[in-house]
């Protein structure tokens, strides 16, 4: 049977790391190695991690100043296992996560990569709305095109090393570039929908804005999604203002076109919202009332607009960085 490692990177996680480590200790399939790379925490993260040495085959590596990509690459280098499951600090793993995400690799020797899944674990109405606005439901996933978040993925170590690991020059969207590099040598990926990790969405609009600004800046640095970002600028800077002006100067019918476009744009988050709220209620996270549902519903358009504005500011910042720094061409075929 193939040996299995679980890797993650951490920085200043303190007591929050216990959710990940407790859930890892409770897995139905236990790993042969657990390698956690700390990027130089200034709190008690390393001390808390070391309390799990009697429950897990744990290595804690301190790499002062390393970013998430460098930390993961250090963990790949340190691993002795053929199969490596990747996750993140700040998540809680479903009990069968490791068993599910490694099963395709254990059963199919030719397979190289498995995509797991992730779900919001909201503790507030805002977090529930944010989860509905930003995260797909499992039935929305096309396994042929889905690219896994490194919250929940598994890969053969040899394949990860062949593509050079994660891009250390990139601070956000690094897992997407890693996936795209793997696609060049290891397509198709398997999809394991029951390999679920749970995580809390950002707790405020400010934190969400910062997150999506950084994501879009990463897109700009990596030269990703040009058309998608161009369509966003076109919609906000030309199409939407034109429809509003035409509704005032020409005909109110243009206002209906504006509302129809907004309804199409917001339909999927609204459709997800009842499922997210009901799941939070089932976990005793939230008490769901009519007013709760209305408040969550009202958050959705605000979240969408704030996220789009964050992306519209973040993308050109990343693009400027790219022009100034000329990073490596991640599209080059791995040797």
C-alpha positions as CSV (number, residue, x, y, z in Angstrom):
1,X,0.0,0.0,0.0
2,X,1.3,3.5,-0.9
3,X,2.5,5.6,1.9
4,X,0.5,8.9,2.4
5,X,1.7,12.2,3.7
6,X,-0.5,15.2,4.7
7,X,1.1,18.7,4.3
8,X,0.1,22.2,5.2
9,X,1.7,25.6,5.9
10,X,0.9,27.8,8.9
11,X,1.7,31.3,10.1
12,X,0.5,32.8,13.4
13,X,-2.4,30.3,13.7
14,X,-2.2,29.9,17.5
15,X,-5.2,28.2,18.9
16,X,-7.0,28.1,15.6
17,X,-4.7,25.3,14.3
18,X,-6.4,22.9,16.8
19,X,-9.4,22.5,14.5
20,X,-7.2,21.2,11.7
21,X,-5.1,19.0,13.9
22,X,-8.0,17.5,15.9
23,X,-9.8,16.6,12.7
24,X,-6.6,15.1,11.3
25,X,-6.2,13.0,14.4
26,X,-9.8,11.7,13.9
27,X,-9.4,10.6,10.2
28,X,-10.7,7.2,9.3
29,X,-7.5,6.6,7.4
30,X,-4.4,7.8,9.2
31,X,-1.5,9.3,7.4
32,X,2.0,7.9,7.5
33,X,3.5,11.4,7.7
34,X,2.2,14.8,8.7
35,X,4.5,17.7,7.7
36,X,3.6,21.2,8.8
37,X,5.8,24.1,7.7
38,X,5.7,27.2,9.8
39,X,6.6,30.4,8.1
40,X,8.0,32.0,11.2
41,X,5.1,32.5,13.5
42,X,5.4,35.0,16.3
43,X,2.7,33.4,18.5
44,X,2.4,29.9,20.0
45,X,1.7,28.1,16.8
46,X,4.7,25.8,16.9
47,X,4.1,25.0,20.6
48,X,0.5,24.0,19.9
49,X,1.5,21.9,17.0
50,X,4.1,20.0,19.1
51,X,1.4,18.9,21.5
52,X,0.1,16.6,18.7
53,X,3.3,14.6,18.4
54,X,1.8,11.8,20.5
55,X,-1.3,11.5,18.2
56,X,0.2,12.0,14.8
57,X,3.5,11.1,12.9
58,X,4.3,14.8,12.9
59,X,7.2,16.9,11.6
60,X,7.1,20.6,12.2
61,X,9.6,22.5,10.1
62,X,10.2,26.2,10.7
63,X,11.2,28.1,7.6
64,X,11.5,31.7,8.7
65,X,10.0,34.1,6.1
66,X,8.8,31.5,3.6
67,X,5.5,32.2,1.8
68,X,2.8,29.5,1.4
69,X,4.3,28.2,-1.9
70,X,7.8,27.9,-0.5
71,X,6.4,26.2,2.6
72,X,4.5,23.6,0.6
73,X,7.5,23.0,-1.6
74,X,9.6,22.4,1.5
75,X,7.1,19.9,2.7
76,X,7.1,18.1,-0.6
77,X,10.9,17.8,-0.4
78,X,10.7,16.5,3.1
79,X,8.0,13.9,2.5
80,X,9.0,10.3,2.0
81,X,5.5,9.2,0.8
82,X,4.4,8.6,-2.7
83,X,1.0,10.2,-2.2
84,X,0.8,13.7,-0.7
85,X,-2.6,15.2,0.5
86,X,-2.5,19.0,0.7
87,X,-4.7,21.1,3.0
88,X,-4.6,24.5,4.8
89,X,-4.6,25.9,8.3
90,X,-7.9,27.3,9.3
91,X,-10.0,24.3,8.0
92,X,-11.6,21.3,9.6
93,X,-11.4,18.0,7.7
94,X,-14.4,15.7,7.4
95,X,-13.6,12.4,9.2
96,X,-13.3,10.5,5.9
97,X,-11.4,13.3,4.0
98,X,-8.0,11.5,3.7
99,X,-9.6,8.2,2.9
100,X,-11.7,9.8,0.2
101,X,-9.1,12.0,-1.4
102,X,-6.5,9.4,-1.7
103,X,-8.7,6.5,-2.7
104,X,-8.5,7.2,-6.5
105,X,-4.7,7.4,-6.3
106,X,-4.5,4.2,-4.2
107,X,-6.8,2.3,-6.6
108,X,-5.5,3.7,-10.0
109,X,-1.7,3.7,-10.3
110,X,-1.8,5.8,-13.5
111,X,-3.7,8.6,-11.8
112,X,-1.7,11.6,-10.6
113,X,-4.1,14.2,-9.1
114,X,-7.3,14.2,-7.1
115,X,-9.5,17.3,-6.5
116,X,-11.3,17.4,-3.2
117,X,-14.1,19.7,-2.2
118,X,-14.7,22.5,0.3
119,X,-17.8,23.9,2.0
120,X,-18.4,27.0,4.1
121,X,-18.8,26.7,7.8
122,X,-20.5,30.0,8.6
123,X,-21.0,31.3,12.1
124,X,-22.8,34.5,11.3
125,X,-25.5,35.6,8.8
126,X,-22.9,37.6,6.8
127,X,-20.6,34.6,6.6
128,X,-23.5,32.4,5.3
129,X,-24.3,35.0,2.6
130,X,-20.6,35.2,1.7
131,X,-20.4,31.5,1.4
132,X,-23.4,31.4,-0.9
133,X,-22.0,34.3,-3.0
134,X,-18.5,32.9,-3.5
135,X,-18.5,29.1,-3.2
136,X,-20.1,26.5,-5.6
137,X,-22.3,23.7,-4.6
138,X,-21.0,20.2,-5.4
139,X,-23.6,19.7,-8.2
140,X,-22.2,22.8,-9.9
141,X,-18.8,21.2,-10.4
142,X,-17.7,19.8,-13.7
143,X,-15.1,17.2,-12.8
144,X,-13.4,17.6,-16.2
145,X,-12.6,21.3,-15.7
146,X,-12.6,21.7,-11.9
147,X,-9.2,22.9,-10.5
148,X,-8.8,22.1,-6.8
149,X,-8.1,24.5,-4.1
150,X,-5.1,23.4,-2.1
151,X,-7.4,23.3,0.9
152,X,-8.4,19.9,-0.4
153,X,-6.2,18.1,-3.0
154,X,-3.9,15.1,-3.4
155,X,-1.1,14.5,-5.8
156,X,1.7,12.0,-6.4
157,X,4.8,13.5,-5.0
158,X,6.8,12.8,-8.2
159,X,4.3,14.7,-10.3
160,X,4.4,17.7,-7.9
161,X,8.2,17.8,-8.1
162,X,8.2,17.4,-11.9
163,X,6.3,20.6,-12.3
164,X,8.5,22.4,-9.9
165,X,6.0,22.5,-7.1
166,X,4.2,25.8,-6.3
167,X,5.4,29.1,-7.8
168,X,7.3,30.8,-5.0
169,X,7.2,34.1,-6.8
170,X,3.4,34.2,-6.4
171,X,1.7,35.1,-3.1
172,X,-1.9,34.4,-4.1
173,X,-3.5,32.1,-6.7
174,X,-0.4,29.9,-6.3
175,X,-2.5,26.7,-6.1
176,X,-4.2,27.6,-9.4
177,X,-0.9,27.8,-11.2
178,X,0.2,24.5,-9.6
179,X,-3.0,22.9,-10.9
180,X,-2.5,24.3,-14.4
181,X,1.1,23.1,-14.5
182,X,-0.1,19.6,-13.4
183,X,-2.7,19.6,-16.1
184,X,0.1,19.8,-18.6
185,X,1.5,16.4,-17.5
186,X,-1.3,14.7,-15.5
187,X,-4.7,15.2,-17.1
188,X,-7.4,14.2,-16.3
189,X,-7.7,14.9,-12.6
190,X,-10.1,12.7,-10.5
191,X,-12.8,14.4,-8.5
192,X,-13.6,13.2,-4.9
193,X,-16.8,15.1,-3.9
194,X,-16.8,13.5,-0.4
195,X,-13.3,14.6,0.4
196,X,-14.7,17.7,2.1
197,X,-13.0,20.4,4.2
198,X,-14.9,23.0,6.1
199,X,-13.8,26.6,6.6
200,X,-15.2,29.9,7.8
201,X,-15.7,32.6,5.2
202,X,-14.2,36.0,6.0
203,X,-16.1,37.7,8.9
204,X,-16.6,41.2,7.4
205,X,-16.8,43.1,4.2
206,X,-13.4,44.7,4.8
207,X,-11.8,41.3,5.2
208,X,-13.6,40.0,2.2
209,X,-12.5,43.0,0.1
210,X,-8.9,42.4,1.1
211,X,-9.1,38.7,0.2
212,X,-10.5,39.3,-3.3
213,X,-8.1,42.2,-3.9
214,X,-5.3,39.8,-3.3
215,X,-6.8,37.1,-5.4
216,X,-7.2,39.5,-8.3
217,X,-3.7,40.9,-7.8
218,X,-2.5,37.3,-8.1
219,X,-4.4,36.9,-11.3
220,X,-2.6,40.0,-12.7
221,X,0.8,38.7,-11.5
222,X,0.2,35.4,-13.2
223,X,-1.5,36.8,-16.3
224,X,-4.7,34.8,-15.7
225,X,-8.3,35.4,-16.8
226,X,-7.7,38.5,-19.0
227,X,-11.1,38.1,-20.7
228,X,-12.9,37.6,-17.4
229,X,-11.4,40.8,-15.9
230,X,-12.0,42.7,-19.1
231,X,-15.7,41.7,-19.0
232,X,-16.0,43.0,-15.5
233,X,-14.5,46.4,-16.4
234,X,-16.8,46.6,-19.5
235,X,-19.9,45.8,-17.4
236,X,-19.2,48.3,-14.5
237,X,-17.7,51.1,-16.5
238,X,-19.7,51.0,-19.7
239,X,-22.7,48.7,-19.9
240,X,-24.3,49.3,-16.5
241,X,-23.9,53.1,-16.6
242,X,-25.2,53.2,-20.2
243,X,-28.3,51.3,-19.3
244,X,-29.0,53.6,-16.3
245,X,-28.5,56.7,-18.4
246,X,-30.7,55.4,-21.2
247,X,-33.4,54.6,-18.7
248,X,-33.5,58.3,-17.7
249,X,-33.0,59.9,-21.1
250,X,-34.6,57.5,-23.5
251,X,-37.0,55.0,-22.0
252,X,-37.7,53.3,-18.6
253,X,-37.5,50.0,-20.5
254,X,-33.7,50.2,-20.2
255,X,-34.1,50.1,-16.4
256,X,-35.8,46.7,-16.9
257,X,-32.8,45.5,-18.9
258,X,-30.5,46.7,-16.1
259,X,-32.6,44.8,-13.5
260,X,-32.8,41.7,-15.7
261,X,-29.0,41.7,-16.0
262,X,-28.6,42.1,-12.3
263,X,-31.1,39.2,-11.6
264,X,-29.1,36.9,-13.9
265,X,-25.9,37.8,-12.2
266,X,-27.3,37.2,-8.7
267,X,-29.4,34.2,-9.4
268,X,-26.9,31.5,-8.5
269,X,-25.9,33.0,-5.1
270,X,-29.6,33.4,-4.2
271,X,-30.3,29.8,-5.3
272,X,-27.4,28.5,-3.0
273,X,-28.4,30.6,0.0
274,X,-31.2,28.4,1.4
275,X,-28.9,25.4,1.3
276,X,-26.1,27.3,3.1
277,X,-28.4,28.6,5.8
278,X,-30.1,25.2,6.4
279,X,-26.7,23.6,6.7
280,X,-25.6,26.2,9.3
281,X,-28.8,25.6,11.2
282,X,-28.3,21.8,11.2
283,X,-24.8,22.4,12.7
284,X,-26.3,24.7,15.3
285,X,-24.3,27.6,14.0
286,X,-27.2,29.9,13.4
287,X,-30.8,30.3,14.5
288,X,-32.6,30.8,11.2
289,X,-35.7,33.0,11.1
290,X,-37.5,34.9,8.4
291,X,-35.6,38.1,9.3
292,X,-32.3,36.1,9.1
293,X,-33.1,35.0,5.6
294,X,-34.0,38.5,4.5
295,X,-30.8,39.9,5.9
296,X,-28.7,37.3,4.2
297,X,-30.6,37.9,1.0
298,X,-29.8,41.6,1.2
299,X,-26.1,40.9,1.8
300,X,-25.8,39.0,-1.5
301,X,-25.8,42.0,-3.9
302,X,-23.6,44.0,-1.6
303,X,-21.0,41.2,-1.4
304,X,-21.1,40.8,-5.2
305,X,-20.4,44.5,-5.9
306,X,-17.7,44.7,-3.2
307,X,-16.0,41.6,-4.6
308,X,-16.0,43.0,-8.1
309,X,-14.6,46.4,-7.0
310,X,-11.9,44.6,-5.1
311,X,-11.0,42.6,-8.2
312,X,-11.1,45.7,-10.4
313,X,-8.5,47.3,-8.1
314,X,-6.4,44.3,-7.5
315,X,-5.9,43.1,-11.1
316,X,-4.1,46.2,-12.4
317,X,-1.9,46.2,-9.3
318,X,-0.8,42.6,-10.2
319,X,-0.4,43.5,-13.8
320,X,2.0,46.4,-12.9
321,X,4.0,44.0,-10.7
322,X,4.2,41.6,-13.6
323,X,5.6,44.2,-16.0
324,X,8.1,45.4,-13.4
325,X,9.4,41.9,-12.3
326,X,9.0,39.7,-15.4
327,X,8.2,36.5,-13.5
328,X,8.9,33.0,-15.0
329,X,6.6,31.7,-17.7
330,X,4.5,29.2,-15.9
331,X,3.0,28.0,-19.2
332,X,6.3,26.5,-20.3
333,X,6.1,22.8,-20.6
334,X,7.6,21.0,-17.6
335,X,10.8,19.1,-18.5
